[in-house]
Amino acid sequence: MKRVWLVSLLLLSVAPPAVCQTAGEVSVPPASAQAAQVRFDPIAATDAYLARVSGEQRARSDAYFEGGYWLQLWHFLLGLGIAWLILGTGLSTTIRDRAERWTYLRWLQTLIYAVAYILLTALLSFPLTLYEGFFREHQYQLSNQTFGAWFRDALMGLAVGVILGGLGLVVLYEVLRRAPRSWWVWGTVVSSVFLLFFALIFPVFIAPLFNTYTPLKDPALRGQILSLARANGIPAQDVYQVDASRQSKRVSANVSGFAGTLRISLNDNLLNRCSSEEIQEVMGHEMGHYALNHVYEGLLFGGVEILLGFAFVRWAFQRVVTGFGSGWGIRGVADIAGLPLLSTLLAVFFFVLTPLDNTFTRTNEAEADLFGLNASRQPDGAAEVALKLGEYRKLSPGPMEEWIFFDHPSGRNRILMAMRWKAEHLAELPAPPPPSPR
């Protein structure tokens, strides 16, 4: 759950939002990991699982994941370049002036500019978006979509961004105008409320725009999942399956929403590619996020970061305009024509905080992993899922690499956690089922 998306949803300076996903055709538990001897070695069991991934598979997943490091940099630099272009050419003030001539309503002027800005930045960044979201996914055999289907989803995402981003910016700039000294505090409050609103409406109104949600067809599996939910204090009434296979080969599940919008969902890739033990562990992990209040922790952590980010903007905005942007025609931080600069300053702030954001999210994911193990009691299922995630996540990074770039624990660390849990509960676990061919 990266924190960058929290502000990008409002300012649309970067594209949005993480799922438990998949990896190679590997599913037969190794004998060394399944043995029930008293002297069970978690490290040896972990190595046995990892040894099942071929060198070719490892090289492909490493290349895919490491390429993501560079994409983060290219997105950041592209955002800086687009902002410089819009400001330096006078395009920003031109759009603002046109909006002021069309209407005297300040909120409508802001909305007109916001829509134009979002569409313009989407257009200028489209080549990189196309490469990353379509060509690269096909290059690494992770996508099932035709270009037409992918483009439809991209347009739908843009439409959602225009509506929600436009409304968010209207409210934010009203705060900037009405509270010129304390806007950074009230802006944080407004942004946090907006994010809570987004979390409430996402599972019911936004996610179904991209996929079809239907009640889970398998009554036995549905009963197992709801029983697991009740045992862990999750008041869910039904389980949904999602047709994610029309887009990708990745497996995912989630427990999302609040109160009346609470929804347990798992995609059809998870149903088709994973065993019952693996599904139980994945659902235990996702329920852990809910039971451990990670959503609320994320909102609080994100709120603090937004507050610090806005404080940085308050300090830096006029200094940048005075030092570099005397010809930009920006009247002040409350001027909508300064949105490209405001977005850029926030992008710089959150880019620097990437390791901190990743550490926060990675810690929550590790907590959910442990919760899932205790809830599902499926350590080998956890190891199998970690291998499947290795299709697009580097399995064995170095410690510094994991600290900087990983928002989830590495595959090795996740399997090692599962094997350590297994070592402490070996006598309590049932005998493993015979391996089934895939």
C-alpha positions in Angstrom: 0.0 0.0 0.0 2.3 2.7 -1.2 1.7 6.2 0.1 2.4 7.9 -3.1 -1.1 7.1 -4.5 -2.7 8.9 -1.6 -1.7 12.3 -3.0 -1.6 11.3 -6.6 -5.3 10.5 -6.5 -6.0 14.1 -5.6 -3.4 15.8 -7.7 -3.1 13.3 -10.5 0.6 13.9 -10.9 1.3 10.1 -11.0 -0.8 7.1 -12.0 -2.4 4.9 -9.3 -3.3 1.3 -7.3 -1.5 -4.1 -5.2 -2.5 -7.4 -5.1 -1.2 -10.8 -4.1 0.0 -12.0 -7.5 1.5 -15.1 -9.3 4.5 -17.0 -10.6 5.6 -20.0 -12.5 4.1 -23.4 -12.9 5.3 -24.7 -9.6 3.0 -26.4 -7.1 4.4 -29.7 -5.9 5.7 -29.4 -2.3 9.3 -30.6 -2.0 9.9 -33.7 0.1 12.4 -31.9 2.4 9.8 -29.2 3.1 7.1 -31.8 3.9 9.0 -34.2 6.0 7.7 -34.5 9.6 10.9 -35.3 11.3 11.6 -33.8 14.7 14.7 -32.0 13.4 13.0 -29.9 10.8 15.3 -27.3 9.3 13.5 -24.1 8.1 16.4 -22.8 6.2 16.9 -26.1 4.3 13.1 -26.3 3.6 13.3 -22.7 2.3 16.2 -23.5 0.0 14.3 -26.6 -1.2 11.4 -24.5 -2.2 13.5 -21.9 -4.0 15.5 -24.6 -5.8 12.3 -25.5 -7.7 12.5 -22.2 -9.6 14.6 -22.7 -12.7 17.4 -20.3 -13.6 15.4 -19.1 -16.6 12.4 -18.3 -14.5 14.6 -16.6 -11.9 16.3 -14.5 -14.5 13.0 -13.4 -16.1 11.4 -12.4 -12.8 14.5 -10.6 -11.7 14.7 -8.7 -14.9 11.0 -7.7 -14.7 11.2 -6.5 -11.1 14.5 -4.7 -11.5 13.1 -2.9 -14.6 10.5 -1.5 -12.2 13.2 0.3 -10.4 14.1 2.3 -13.5 10.4 2.8 -14.3 10.0 4.6 -11.0 12.8 6.9 -12.0 11.4 7.5 -15.5 8.0 8.3 -14.2 9.5 10.8 -11.8 11.6 12.5 -14.4 8.8 12.5 -16.9 6.6 14.2 -14.4 9.2 16.9 -13.8 9.5 17.4 -17.6 5.8 17.7 -18.2 5.4 20.2 -15.3 8.3 22.3 -16.7 6.8 22.2 -20.2 3.3 23.3 -19.0 4.7 26.1 -16.8 7.6 27.2 -19.0 5.6 27.6 -22.2 2.8 29.6 -20.5 0.3 26.9 -21.2 -0.7 26.7 -17.6 -1.6 30.4 -17.4 -3.3 30.2 -20.7 -5.7 27.5 -19.5 -6.3 29.5 -16.3 -7.1 32.7 -18.2 -9.4 30.9 -20.5 -11.3 29.4 -17.6 -11.6 32.8 -16.0 -13.1 34.3 -19.2 -15.6 31.5 -19.5 -17.0 31.7 -15.9 -16.7 33.9 -12.9 -17.3 31.0 -10.5 -14.0 30.2 -8.9 -14.8 26.5 -8.2 -15.8 26.0 -11.9 -12.6 27.7 -13.0 -10.7 25.2 -10.9 -12.7 22.3 -12.3 -12.0 23.4 -15.9 -8.3 23.7 -15.3 -8.2 20.4 -13.4 -9.9 18.5 -16.2 -7.6 20.1 -18.8 -4.5 19.4 -16.7 -5.4 15.8 -16.0 -6.1 15.1 -19.7 -3.0 16.9 -20.9 -0.6 15.0 -18.5 -2.3 11.7 -19.4 -1.7 12.5 -23.1 1.9 13.5 -22.6 2.7 10.5 -20.5 0.8 8.0 -22.7 3.9 6.5 -24.5 5.4 5.5 -21.2 2.0 4.3 -19.9 1.5 2.2 -23.1 4.9 0.6 -22.8 4.6 -0.2 -19.1 1.0 -1.3 -19.0 0.7 -3.1 -22.3 3.9 -4.0 -24.2 6.0 -4.8 -21.2 3.3 -6.9 -19.6 3.1 -9.0 -22.8 6.9 -9.1 -23.1 7.0 -10.9 -19.7 3.9 -13.0 -20.4 1.9 -11.5 -17.6 -1.0 -10.0 -19.6 -4.0 -11.7 -21.3 -5.5 -8.5 -22.7 -5.7 -7.4 -26.3 -4.8 -3.8 -27.0 -8.5 -2.8 -27.3 -9.4 -4.2 -23.9 -6.3 -2.6 -22.3 -7.1 0.7 -23.9 -10.7 0.5 -22.7 -9.5 0.0 -19.1 -7.0 2.8 -19.5 -9.8 5.2 -20.7 -12.0 4.1 -17.8 -9.3 4.7 -15.3 -8.7 8.1 -16.9 -12.4 8.9 -16.6 -12.4 8.0 -12.9 -9.3 10.1 -12.4 -10.9 13.1 -14.1 -14.1 12.9 -12.0 -12.5 12.1 -8.6 -9.3 14.2 -9.2 -11.3 17.1 -10.5 -13.6 17.1 -7.4 -10.7 16.7 -5.1 -8.8 19.6 -6.6 -11.9 21.8 -6.4 -12.2 21.2 -2.7 -8.4 21.5 -2.1 -8.1 24.9 -3.9 -11.1 26.2 -2.0 -9.1 25.5 1.2 -6.1 27.2 -0.3 -8.1 30.3 -1.0 -10.0 30.5 2.3 -7.1 29.6 4.6 -4.0 31.1 3.1 -1.9 30.6 6.3 -3.2 27.3 7.5 -4.2 25.6 4.2 -1.6 22.9 4.7 -3.3 21.7 7.9 -6.9 21.9 6.5 -5.7 20.5 3.2 -4.5 17.4 5.0 -7.9 17.0 6.8 -9.7 17.3 3.4 -7.3 14.9 1.7 -7.7 12.3 4.4 -11.5 12.5 4.4 -11.4 12.2 0.6 -9.2 9.1 0.8 -11.6 7.5 3.4 -14.4 8.3 1.0 -12.5 6.6 -1.9 -11.9 3.5 0.3 -15.6 3.3 1.0 -16.8 3.6 -2.6 -14.0 1.6 -4.3 -15.3 -2.0 -3.8 -18.9 -1.2 -4.7 -18.7 1.5 -7.4 -15.2 1.6 -8.9 -13.8 -1.9 -9.0 -16.9 -3.3 -10.9 -16.1 -0.8 -13.7 -13.1 -2.9 -14.6 -14.2 -6.4 -13.7 -17.4 -8.5 -13.1 -18.0 -9.5 -9.5 -20.2 -12.5 -8.9 -21.0 -14.6 -5.8 -18.4 -17.4 -5.4 -19.9 -20.5 -7.1 -18.2 -23.2 -5.0 -20.4 -23.6 -1.8 -17.8 -25.6 0.1 -15.0 -23.0 -0.5 -17.4 -20.2 0.3 -18.3 -21.8 3.6 -14.6 -22.3 4.5 -13.8 -18.6 3.7 -16.8 -17.3 5.7 -16.0 -19.5 8.6 -12.4 -18.2 8.6 -13.8 -14.7 8.5 -16.2 -15.2 11.4 -13.4 -16.8 13.4 -11.3 -13.6 13.0 -14.0 -11.1 13.7 -14.8 -10.1 10.1 -18.6 -9.5 9.6 -18.7 -10.5 5.9 -21.9 -12.0 4.5 -20.7 -13.2 1.1 -17.7 -14.0 -1.0 -17.2 -12.8 -4.5 -15.1 -14.0 -7.4 -13.7 -11.7 -10.0 -12.9 -12.3 -13.7 -9.4 -11.0 -13.5 -8.1 -13.6 -15.9 -9.4 -11.5 -18.8 -6.6 -9.0 -17.9 -3.7 -11.0 -16.4 -2.3 -14.3 -15.1 -1.8 -12.9 -11.6 -3.6 -14.2 -8.6 -5.2 -11.8 -6.0 -7.7 -11.5 -3.3 -8.7 -8.7 -0.9 -11.0 -7.8 2.0 -12.0 -4.2 1.2 -14.4 -1.5 2.3 -16.1 -0.7 5.6 -19.4 -1.5 7.2 -22.0 -1.9 4.5 -19.4 -1.9 1.7 -17.2 -4.7 3.2 -16.4 -7.2 0.6 -14.3 -10.4 0.4 -13.1 -11.0 -3.2 -10.8 -13.5 -4.8 -10.0 -13.6 -8.5 -10.5 -16.5 -10.9 -6.8 -17.0 -11.3 -6.5 -17.8 -7.6 -9.3 -20.3 -8.0 -7.9 -21.9 -11.1 -4.1 -21.9 -10.2 -4.0 -22.5 -6.5 -4.9 -25.4 -4.2 -7.3 -25.2 -1.3 -4.4 -24.8 1.1 -3.0 -21.9 -0.9 -6.4 -20.2 -1.1 -6.9 -20.6 2.6 -3.6 -19.0 3.3 -4.1 -16.1 0.9 -7.5 -15.4 2.4 -6.0 -15.5 5.9 -3.4 -13.0 4.8 -6.0 -10.6 3.4 -8.2 -11.0 6.5 -5.1 -10.1 8.5 -5.0 -6.7 6.9 -8.6 -6.1 8.0 -8.4 -7.6 11.5 -5.1 -5.7 12.2 -6.6 -2.4 11.1 -4.0 -1.8 8.4 -6.4 0.3 6.4 -6.8 2.7 9.3 -3.0 2.6 10.0 -2.4 3.4 6.3 -4.8 6.4 6.4 -3.1 7.7 9.6 0.4 7.2 8.2 -0.7 8.7 4.8 -2.3 11.7 6.6 1.0 12.4 8.5 2.9 12.2 5.2 0.4 14.5 3.4 0.7 17.0 6.3 4.5 16.9 6.0 4.3 17.1 2.2 2.0 20.1 2.3 4.3 21.7 4.8 7.2 21.2 2.4 5.1 22.8 -0.4 4.2 25.7 1.8 7.9 26.3 2.4 9.2 25.7 -1.1 6.5 26.9 -3.5 7.2 30.7 -3.5 10.9 30.1 -3.3 10.8 28.1 -6.5 8.6 30.7 -8.2 10.9 33.5 -7.2 14.1 31.6 -8.1 13.1 29.9 -11.4 9.5 30.9 -12.3 9.4 34.6 -12.6 7.9 34.3 -16.1 5.4 31.6 -15.3 2.7 34.1 -14.3 1.7 32.2 -11.1 0.0 34.5 -8.6 0.6 32.3 -5.5 0.0 28.9 -4.1 -3.8 29.4 -4.3 -3.6 30.0 -8.1 -4.8 27.0 -10.0 -2.1 27.7 -12.6 0.5 26.7 -10.0 -0.9 23.1 -9.9 1.9 21.7 -12.0 4.5 23.1 -9.5 2.5 22.0 -6.5 2.2 18.5 -7.9 5.9 18.4 -8.7 6.9 19.5 -5.2 4.8 16.7 -3.8 6.2 14.2 -6.3 9.8 15.2 -5.2 8.8 14.9 -1.5 7.3 11.4 -1.9 10.0 10.2 -4.2 12.6 10.9 -1.5 10.3 9.0 1.0 10.0 5.9 -1.1 12.1 3.7 1.2 10.1 4.8 4.2 6.8 4.2 2.4 8.0 0.7 1.3 9.1 -0.1 4.8 5.8 0.8 6.3 3.9 -1.3 3.8 6.3 -4.2 3.9 6.0 -4.3 7.7 2.2 -4.5 7.4 2.5 -7.2 4.8 4.7 -9.2 7.1 2.2 -8.8 9.9 -0.5 -10.0 7.6 1.6 -13.0 6.5 2.0 -14.1 10.1 -1.7 -13.5 10.8 -2.5 -15.6 7.8 -0.3 -18.5 9.0 -1.9 -18.5 12.4 -5.4 -18.2 11.0 -5.1 -20.8 8.1 -2.4 -23.0 9.5 -1.1 -23.6 6.0 2.6 -22.9 5.9 3.2 -24.9 2.8 0.3 -23.1 1.1 2.1 -19.8 2.1 5.3 -21.1 0.5 3.6 -22.1 -2.7 2.0 -18.7 -3.0 5.3 -17.0 -2.5 6.7 -19.0 -5.4 3.9 -18.0 -7.6 4.5 -14.3 -6.7 8.0 -14.9 -7.9 6.9 -14.7 -11.5 7.1 -11.0 -11.3 8.8 -10.3 -7.9 12.5 -10.9 -7.3 12.7 -13.8 -4.9 16.1 -13.2 -3.3 17.2 -9.5 -3.2 20.0 -8.1 -1.1 19.0 -6.5 2.2 19.5 -2.9 1.0 17.7 -3.7 -2.2 14.7 -5.1 -0.3 14.7 -2.1 2.1 14.6 0.5 -0.7 12.5 -1.1 -3.4 10.2 -3.8 -1.9 6.8 -2.9 -0.6 6.3 -6.6 0.3 8.7 -9.1 2.0 10.8 -10.9 -0.6 9.8 -14.4 -1.6 12.7 -15.9 0.4 11.7 -14.1 3.6 8.1 -15.1 3.2 8.9 -18.8 2.7 11.4 -18.7 5.6 8.7 -17.2 7.9 6.3 -20.0 6.8 8.9 -22.7 7.4 9.8 -21.3 10.8 6.2 -21.3 11.7 5.9 -24.9 10.5 8.9 -25.9 12.5 7.2 -24.7 15.7 3.9 -26.4 14.9 5.1 -29.6 13.1 3.4 -32.0 15.5 0.1 -30.2 15.3 -0.2 -30.2 11.5 -2.0 -32.9 9.5 0.0 -35.1 7.1 0.3 -33.3 3.8 -1.9 -34.5 0.9 -0.2 -36.4 -1.9 1.1 -34.0 -4.6 -1.2 -33.5 -7.5 0.3 -33.1 -11.0 -0.3 -29.7 -12.7 
